[in-house]
Amino acid sequence: MKRRSALKLGLGATLGWTTDALAAKQQLILDTHIHLFDTNRPGGVPWPEKADSIYRPALPDRYAAMARPFGVVGAIAVEASPLRSDNDWVLRLIAQHPIIVGFVGDLVPGSSSFAPDLERLHANQLFLGIRCGNLWNRDLSIDADNPAFIADLRRLASAGLTMDSENPDPKLMAAILRIAQQVPELRIVIDHLPNAALPDDADRVKQYCADLKTLSANSHVYVKLSEIPVRQDGRLRRDPSFYRQKLDALWDIFGEDHVLFGSDWPNSDHVATYAETIGIVRDYINKKSPAAQEKYFFRNSVAAYRWRPRDTAQRSM
């Protein structure tokens, strides 16, 4: 796949968009990024806060009823809590819901609890990896220079598990690059890259683009084209051209074998409904070949996470 040397950040002219595409023949979808939590649990949850508009139970049955009509046959839950015990809570929850094919949990590499927790959780085939990034008052740019942190990421890689990232910006990309160079065998999934916070400084943006290009040379690095919808002046931008240039740039840098779909539900509800998110994504992806669409919506998720089918619909690809 041809890859560009720089990331295009401009936006094109406005075109019309409708949800009519949803009536077309549906591509089966594996949603690689949802969050599960139960706000009715005793003591509440670390996230979201009670004042948040999404503060209500986000559980597998609710997700399945909403997502299945759009061709979603499975999803990967991504941590929404820094509590060690919540890794076990999510795994117990999804054990009874085959639509959830796995879980990316929260462990702290470099901590004394990491190795025993990893060994215990890895015994469960639904445990797919961990997320490390600029979240829960952690700083990956500092962690990437910690030998104990890197040693534990080597343990993660040896176990065949994946590291997701969070809150992308140039500083985070530089840290991920240092990690990828130190642990080249580690599968890394960069979350929400279309929503990366970029500075006004042209030199920093240039370095950011160069880091993306270097990361794209590592066959173990994947990118979620997630957190795509944007609101401007309180209105959702529905026109495909608003998104196309930025998404094309990321697609061309990383290639069709290394891009994944993720909705970020229910966090995505702050910006767009699930139907709107799927519609915007489909209006972009339908310009790609059928094989590329299949990779983005389904096949690449298997390569990135090595999840195992839990029902027949997930085997049909």
C-alpha positions as a Markdown table, in Angstrom:
| # | Residue | x | y | z |
|---|---|---|---|---|
| 1 | Met | 0.0 | 0.0 | 0.0 |
| 2 | Lys | 1.4 | 3.4 | -1.0 |
| 3 | Arg | 1.8 | 5.7 | 2.0 |
| 4 | Arg | 2.1 | 9.4 | 2.1 |
| 5 | Ser | 5.1 | 11.1 | 3.7 |
| 6 | Ala | 3.0 | 13.8 | 5.4 |
| 7 | Leu | -0.4 | 14.1 | 7.0 |
| 8 | Lys | -2.9 | 16.3 | 5.2 |
| 9 | Leu | -4.9 | 18.3 | 7.7 |
| 10 | Gly | -7.1 | 20.5 | 5.5 |
| 11 | Leu | -10.9 | 20.1 | 5.0 |
| 12 | Gly | -12.7 | 20.0 | 1.8 |
| 13 | Ala | -15.9 | 21.7 | 0.5 |
| 14 | Thr | -19.3 | 20.7 | 1.9 |
| 15 | Leu | -21.4 | 18.0 | 0.3 |
| 16 | Gly | -24.8 | 16.5 | 1.3 |
| 17 | Trp | -25.1 | 13.4 | 3.6 |
| 18 | Thr | -28.0 | 11.2 | 4.5 |
| 19 | Thr | -28.5 | 8.0 | 6.5 |
| 20 | Asp | -30.0 | 6.3 | 3.4 |
| 21 | Ala | -26.8 | 4.3 | 3.0 |
| 22 | Leu | -27.8 | 2.3 | 6.0 |
| 23 | Ala | -30.5 | 0.6 | 4.0 |
| 24 | Ala | -27.9 | -0.7 | 1.6 |
| 25 | Lys | -26.4 | -4.2 | 1.9 |
| 26 | Gln | -24.6 | -4.1 | 5.2 |
| 27 | Gln | -20.9 | -5.0 | 5.8 |
| 28 | Leu | -20.5 | -7.0 | 8.9 |
| 29 | Ile | -18.9 | -4.9 | 11.6 |
| 30 | Leu | -16.6 | -5.6 | 14.6 |
| 31 | Asp | -16.7 | -2.5 | 16.7 |
| 32 | Thr | -13.2 | -2.3 | 18.4 |
| 33 | His | -14.0 | 0.5 | 20.9 |
| 34 | Ile | -16.9 | 0.6 | 23.3 |
| 35 | His | -17.1 | 1.2 | 27.0 |
| 36 | Leu | -19.1 | -0.7 | 29.6 |
| 37 | Phe | -20.0 | 0.5 | 33.0 |
| 38 | Asp | -23.0 | 0.3 | 35.5 |
| 39 | Thr | -23.8 | 3.6 | 37.2 |
| 40 | Asn | -26.2 | 1.7 | 39.5 |
| 41 | Arg | -23.3 | -0.2 | 41.1 |
| 42 | Pro | -22.8 | 0.5 | 44.8 |
| 43 | Gly | -20.3 | 3.4 | 45.1 |
| 44 | Gly | -20.8 | 4.5 | 41.5 |
| 45 | Val | -18.1 | 4.4 | 38.8 |
| 46 | Pro | -14.9 | 6.4 | 38.2 |
| 47 | Trp | -16.2 | 7.5 | 34.9 |
| 48 | Pro | -18.4 | 9.1 | 33.7 |
| 49 | Glu | -19.3 | 11.7 | 36.3 |
| 50 | Lys | -22.8 | 12.0 | 37.6 |
| 51 | Ala | -23.4 | 15.3 | 35.8 |
| 52 | Asp | -22.4 | 13.8 | 32.4 |
| 53 | Ser | -25.2 | 13.3 | 29.9 |
| 54 | Ile | -24.1 | 9.7 | 29.3 |
| 55 | Tyr | -24.3 | 8.8 | 33.0 |
| 56 | Arg | -26.6 | 5.8 | 32.9 |
| 57 | Pro | -25.8 | 2.1 | 32.7 |
| 58 | Ala | -23.9 | 1.2 | 29.5 |
| 59 | Leu | -24.2 | -2.6 | 29.4 |
| 60 | Pro | -24.0 | -5.3 | 26.7 |
| 61 | Asp | -27.7 | -5.8 | 26.2 |
| 62 | Arg | -28.3 | -2.1 | 25.6 |
| 63 | Tyr | -25.4 | -2.0 | 23.2 |
| 64 | Ala | -26.5 | -5.1 | 21.3 |
| 65 | Ala | -30.0 | -3.9 | 20.8 |
| 66 | Met | -28.7 | -0.6 | 19.4 |
| 67 | Ala | -25.8 | -1.9 | 17.3 |
| 68 | Arg | -27.0 | -5.2 | 15.7 |
| 69 | Pro | -29.4 | -3.5 | 13.2 |
| 70 | Phe | -26.4 | -1.8 | 11.6 |
| 71 | Gly | -24.6 | -5.1 | 10.9 |
| 72 | Val | -22.5 | -5.2 | 14.1 |
| 73 | Val | -21.7 | -8.8 | 15.0 |
| 74 | Gly | -19.3 | -8.1 | 17.8 |
| 75 | Ala | -17.5 | -5.5 | 19.9 |
| 76 | Ile | -14.4 | -5.0 | 22.0 |
| 77 | Ala | -14.8 | -3.3 | 25.4 |
| 78 | Val | -12.1 | -0.9 | 26.4 |
| 79 | Glu | -11.4 | 0.0 | 30.0 |
| 80 | Ala | -13.3 | 2.9 | 31.6 |
| 81 | Ser | -11.8 | 2.6 | 35.1 |
| 82 | Pro | -8.4 | 2.7 | 36.8 |
| 83 | Leu | -9.6 | 0.3 | 39.5 |
| 84 | Arg | -7.7 | -3.1 | 39.3 |
| 85 | Ser | -10.9 | -4.9 | 40.4 |
| 86 | Asp | -12.8 | -3.5 | 37.5 |
| 87 | Asn | -10.8 | -5.7 | 35.1 |
| 88 | Asp | -12.4 | -8.7 | 36.8 |
| 89 | Trp | -15.8 | -7.0 | 36.9 |
| 90 | Val | -15.9 | -6.4 | 33.1 |
| 91 | Leu | -14.6 | -9.9 | 32.3 |
| 92 | Arg | -17.4 | -11.4 | 34.5 |
| 93 | Leu | -19.9 | -9.2 | 32.8 |
| 94 | Ile | -19.0 | -10.0 | 29.2 |
| 95 | Ala | -18.7 | -13.7 | 29.9 |
| 96 | Gln | -22.5 | -14.0 | 29.5 |
| 97 | His | -22.7 | -11.8 | 26.4 |
| 98 | Pro | -21.1 | -13.3 | 23.2 |
| 99 | Ile | -21.5 | -10.0 | 21.3 |
| 100 | Ile | -18.5 | -8.8 | 23.3 |
| 101 | Val | -15.5 | -10.7 | 21.9 |
| 102 | Gly | -12.9 | -9.3 | 24.3 |
| 103 | Phe | -11.7 | -6.6 | 26.7 |
| 104 | Val | -8.8 | -4.2 | 26.8 |
| 105 | Gly | -8.2 | -3.7 | 30.5 |
| 106 | Asp | -6.3 | -1.3 | 32.8 |
| 107 | Leu | -3.0 | -2.4 | 34.4 |
| 108 | Val | 0.0 | -0.2 | 35.2 |
| 109 | Pro | 3.2 | -1.4 | 33.7 |
| 110 | Gly | 6.1 | -0.9 | 36.0 |
| 111 | Ser | 4.0 | -1.5 | 39.2 |
| 112 | Ser | 4.5 | -4.4 | 41.5 |
| 113 | Ser | 1.1 | -5.8 | 40.7 |
| 114 | Phe | 1.5 | -5.8 | 37.0 |
| 115 | Ala | 3.1 | -9.3 | 36.5 |
| 116 | Pro | 0.8 | -11.3 | 38.8 |
| 117 | Asp | -2.3 | -9.4 | 37.5 |
| 118 | Leu | -1.2 | -10.0 | 33.9 |
| 119 | Glu | -0.7 | -13.7 | 34.5 |
| 120 | Arg | -4.1 | -14.1 | 36.2 |
| 121 | Leu | -6.1 | -12.1 | 33.6 |
| 122 | His | -4.3 | -13.6 | 30.6 |
| 123 | Ala | -5.7 | -17.0 | 31.6 |
| 124 | Asn | -9.1 | -15.6 | 30.4 |
| 125 | Gln | -9.2 | -15.7 | 26.6 |
| 126 | Leu | -11.5 | -12.6 | 26.7 |
| 127 | Phe | -8.6 | -10.5 | 28.1 |
| 128 | Leu | -7.0 | -8.9 | 25.0 |
| 129 | Gly | -4.6 | -6.4 | 26.4 |
| 130 | Ile | -4.3 | -3.1 | 28.2 |
| 131 | Arg | -4.5 | 0.6 | 27.5 |
| 132 | Cys | -1.7 | 3.0 | 28.3 |
| 133 | Gly | -1.8 | 6.7 | 27.5 |
| 134 | Asn | -2.5 | 10.2 | 28.9 |
| 135 | Leu | -5.3 | 9.1 | 31.2 |
| 136 | Trp | -5.9 | 8.5 | 34.9 |
| 137 | Asn | -3.2 | 11.1 | 35.7 |
| 138 | Arg | -0.6 | 9.1 | 33.8 |
| 139 | Asp | 1.9 | 10.4 | 31.3 |
| 140 | Leu | 3.1 | 8.0 | 28.6 |
| 141 | Ser | 6.0 | 10.3 | 27.6 |
| 142 | Ile | 7.4 | 9.8 | 31.1 |
| 143 | Asp | 6.6 | 6.1 | 31.3 |
| 144 | Ala | 8.2 | 5.4 | 27.9 |
| 145 | Asp | 11.6 | 6.2 | 29.5 |
| 146 | Asn | 11.0 | 3.9 | 32.6 |
| 147 | Pro | 12.9 | 0.6 | 32.2 |
| 148 | Ala | 10.4 | -1.2 | 34.5 |
| 149 | Phe | 7.5 | 0.1 | 32.4 |
| 150 | Ile | 9.2 | -1.2 | 29.2 |
| 151 | Ala | 10.1 | -4.5 | 30.8 |
| 152 | Asp | 6.4 | -5.1 | 31.6 |
| 153 | Leu | 5.4 | -4.2 | 28.0 |
| 154 | Arg | 7.8 | -6.9 | 26.9 |
| 155 | Arg | 5.8 | -9.3 | 29.1 |
| 156 | Leu | 2.6 | -8.1 | 27.5 |
| 157 | Ala | 4.1 | -8.7 | 24.0 |
| 158 | Ser | 5.3 | -12.1 | 25.0 |
| 159 | Ala | 1.8 | -13.0 | 26.2 |
| 160 | Gly | 0.5 | -12.1 | 22.7 |
| 161 | Leu | -1.5 | -9.2 | 24.0 |
| 162 | Thr | -2.1 | -5.7 | 22.7 |
| 163 | Met | -1.4 | -2.2 | 24.0 |
| 164 | Asp | -4.0 | 0.5 | 23.2 |
| 165 | Ser | -3.3 | 4.2 | 23.6 |
| 166 | Glu | -5.5 | 7.1 | 24.6 |
| 167 | Asn | -5.8 | 10.9 | 24.1 |
| 168 | Pro | -3.6 | 11.4 | 21.0 |
| 169 | Asp | -1.4 | 14.4 | 20.5 |
| 170 | Pro | 2.1 | 14.9 | 19.2 |
| 171 | Lys | 3.7 | 14.2 | 22.6 |
| 172 | Leu | 1.8 | 10.9 | 22.8 |
| 173 | Met | 2.9 | 9.9 | 19.3 |
| 174 | Ala | 6.5 | 10.5 | 20.2 |
| 175 | Ala | 6.1 | 8.4 | 23.3 |
| 176 | Ile | 4.4 | 5.6 | 21.3 |
| 177 | Leu | 7.2 | 5.7 | 18.8 |
| 178 | Arg | 9.8 | 5.3 | 21.6 |
| 179 | Ile | 7.9 | 2.3 | 22.9 |
| 180 | Ala | 7.6 | 0.7 | 19.5 |
| 181 | Gln | 11.3 | 1.1 | 19.0 |
| 182 | Gln | 12.1 | -0.5 | 22.3 |
| 183 | Val | 9.5 | -3.3 | 22.0 |
| 184 | Pro | 9.1 | -3.7 | 18.2 |
| 185 | Glu | 7.2 | -7.0 | 18.6 |
| 186 | Leu | 4.4 | -5.4 | 20.7 |
| 187 | Arg | 1.1 | -4.9 | 18.9 |
| 188 | Ile | 0.0 | -1.3 | 19.4 |
| 189 | Val | -3.4 | 0.2 | 18.6 |
| 190 | Ile | -3.5 | 4.0 | 18.5 |
| 191 | Asp | -7.0 | 5.0 | 19.6 |
| 192 | His | -9.0 | 8.0 | 18.2 |
| 193 | Leu | -6.3 | 9.3 | 15.9 |
| 194 | Pro | -8.7 | 11.4 | 13.7 |
| 195 | Asn | -9.5 | 13.4 | 16.9 |
| 196 | Ala | -5.8 | 14.1 | 17.8 |
| 197 | Ala | -5.2 | 17.5 | 19.4 |
| 198 | Leu | -2.7 | 19.3 | 17.2 |
| 199 | Pro | -0.7 | 22.5 | 18.0 |
| 200 | Asp | -0.5 | 25.6 | 15.9 |
| 201 | Asp | 3.2 | 25.3 | 15.7 |
| 202 | Ala | 4.1 | 24.1 | 12.2 |
| 203 | Asp | 7.4 | 22.4 | 13.3 |
| 204 | Arg | 5.6 | 20.3 | 15.9 |
| 205 | Val | 3.0 | 19.3 | 13.4 |
| 206 | Lys | 5.7 | 18.3 | 10.9 |
| 207 | Gln | 7.4 | 16.2 | 13.6 |
| 208 | Tyr | 4.1 | 14.6 | 14.4 |
| 209 | Cys | 3.6 | 13.6 | 10.8 |
| 210 | Ala | 7.1 | 12.2 | 10.7 |
| 211 | Asp | 6.5 | 10.2 | 13.8 |
| 212 | Leu | 3.3 | 8.8 | 12.2 |
| 213 | Lys | 5.2 | 7.8 | 9.1 |
| 214 | Thr | 7.9 | 6.0 | 11.2 |
| 215 | Leu | 5.2 | 4.2 | 13.2 |
| 216 | Ser | 3.5 | 3.1 | 10.0 |
| 217 | Ala | 6.6 | 1.1 | 9.1 |
| 218 | Asn | 6.1 | -1.2 | 12.0 |
| 219 | Ser | 3.7 | -4.0 | 10.9 |
| 220 | His | 2.5 | -4.3 | 14.5 |
| 221 | Val | 1.0 | -0.8 | 14.7 |
| 222 | Tyr | -2.7 | -0.3 | 14.0 |
| 223 | Val | -4.9 | 2.8 | 14.1 |
| 224 | Lys | -8.5 | 3.2 | 15.1 |
| 225 | Leu | -10.3 | 5.6 | 12.8 |
| 226 | Ser | -12.6 | 6.4 | 15.7 |
| 227 | Glu | -14.0 | 9.6 | 17.3 |
| 228 | Ile | -14.7 | 10.8 | 13.8 |
| 229 | Pro | -17.9 | 12.8 | 14.1 |
| 230 | Val | -17.4 | 16.6 | 14.7 |
| 231 | Arg | -19.8 | 19.3 | 15.9 |
| 232 | Gln | -19.4 | 22.9 | 14.9 |
| 233 | Asp | -21.5 | 25.7 | 16.3 |
| 234 | Gly | -23.6 | 23.1 | 18.0 |
| 235 | Arg | -24.4 | 21.2 | 14.8 |
| 236 | Leu | -23.1 | 17.8 | 13.6 |
| 237 | Arg | -21.1 | 18.0 | 10.4 |
| 238 | Arg | -22.7 | 15.3 | 8.1 |
| 239 | Asp | -21.0 | 16.1 | 4.8 |
| 240 | Pro | -18.5 | 13.4 | 3.8 |
| 241 | Ser | -16.0 | 15.9 | 2.4 |
| 242 | Phe | -15.6 | 17.5 | 5.8 |
| 243 | Tyr | -13.9 | 14.3 | 7.0 |
| 244 | Arg | -12.4 | 12.8 | 3.8 |
| 245 | Gln | -9.1 | 14.5 | 3.5 |
| 246 | Lys | -8.0 | 13.9 | 7.1 |
| 247 | Leu | -9.2 | 10.3 | 7.0 |
| 248 | Asp | -7.6 | 9.7 | 3.6 |
| 249 | Ala | -4.3 | 11.0 | 5.0 |
| 250 | Leu | -4.3 | 8.5 | 7.9 |
| 251 | Trp | -5.5 | 5.7 | 5.7 |
| 252 | Asp | -2.7 | 6.3 | 3.2 |
| 253 | Ile | 0.0 | 6.6 | 5.9 |
| 254 | Phe | -1.0 | 3.3 | 7.7 |
| 255 | Gly | -2.5 | 1.4 | 4.8 |
| 256 | Glu | -5.7 | -0.6 | 4.5 |
| 257 | Asp | -4.3 | -3.5 | 6.6 |
| 258 | His | -3.8 | -1.4 | 9.7 |
| 259 | Val | -6.9 | 0.7 | 10.2 |
| 260 | Leu | -9.8 | -0.3 | 12.4 |
| 261 | Phe | -13.4 | 0.8 | 13.1 |
| 262 | Gly | -14.3 | 1.9 | 16.6 |
| 263 | Ser | -17.4 | 3.8 | 17.7 |
| 264 | Asp | -16.3 | 5.0 | 21.2 |
| 265 | Trp | -19.9 | 4.3 | 22.4 |
| 266 | Pro | -21.4 | 5.6 | 24.7 |
| 267 | Asn | -18.8 | 8.4 | 24.9 |
| 268 | Ser | -19.6 | 9.1 | 21.2 |
| 269 | Asp | -23.1 | 10.1 | 22.2 |
| 270 | His | -21.7 | 13.4 | 23.3 |
| 271 | Val | -21.3 | 14.2 | 19.6 |
| 272 | Ala | -23.5 | 11.9 | 17.5 |
| 273 | Thr | -25.9 | 9.0 | 17.8 |
| 274 | Tyr | -24.7 | 5.5 | 16.9 |
| 275 | Ala | -26.7 | 5.7 | 13.7 |
| 276 | Glu | -25.1 | 9.0 | 12.8 |
| 277 | Thr | -21.6 | 7.7 | 13.6 |
| 278 | Ile | -22.1 | 4.6 | 11.4 |
| 279 | Gly | -23.6 | 6.7 | 8.7 |
| 280 | Ile | -20.6 | 9.2 | 8.6 |
| 281 | Val | -18.2 | 6.3 | 8.6 |
| 282 | Arg | -20.0 | 4.4 | 5.9 |
| 283 | Asp | -20.2 | 7.5 | 3.7 |
| 284 | Tyr | -16.5 | 7.7 | 3.9 |
| 285 | Ile | -15.6 | 4.0 | 3.6 |
| 286 | Asn | -18.0 | 3.2 | 0.7 |
| 287 | Lys | -15.5 | 4.9 | -1.7 |
| 288 | Lys | -13.0 | 2.1 | -0.8 |
| 289 | Ser | -12.9 | -1.3 | -2.4 |
| 290 | Pro | -15.0 | -4.1 | -1.0 |
| 291 | Ala | -11.9 | -5.9 | 0.3 |
| 292 | Ala | -10.7 | -2.7 | 2.0 |
| 293 | Gln | -14.1 | -2.2 | 3.6 |
| 294 | Glu | -14.0 | -5.7 | 4.9 |
| 295 | Lys | -10.6 | -5.2 | 6.4 |
| 296 | Tyr | -11.5 | -2.0 | 8.1 |
| 297 | Phe | -14.8 | -3.1 | 9.5 |
| 298 | Phe | -13.8 | -6.7 | 10.5 |
| 299 | Arg | -10.6 | -8.5 | 9.4 |
| 300 | Asn | -8.0 | -6.1 | 10.7 |
| 301 | Ser | -9.5 | -6.3 | 14.2 |
| 302 | Val | -8.6 | -10.0 | 14.3 |
| 303 | Ala | -5.0 | -9.3 | 13.3 |
| 304 | Ala | -4.7 | -6.4 | 15.9 |
| 305 | Tyr | -6.4 | -8.2 | 18.9 |
| 306 | Arg | -6.4 | -11.9 | 18.0 |
| 307 | Trp | -9.9 | -12.2 | 19.4 |
| 308 | Arg | -11.8 | -15.5 | 19.1 |
| 309 | Pro | -15.3 | -15.8 | 17.7 |
| 310 | Arg | -18.0 | -16.4 | 20.3 |
| 311 | Asp | -21.0 | -17.1 | 18.0 |
| 312 | Thr | -21.6 | -18.1 | 14.4 |
| 313 | Ala | -22.1 | -14.6 | 13.0 |
| 314 | Gln | -18.6 | -13.8 | 14.0 |
| 315 | Arg | -17.3 | -16.8 | 12.1 |
| 316 | Ser | -19.0 | -16.0 | 8.8 |
| 317 | Met | -16.2 | -13.8 | 7.6 |
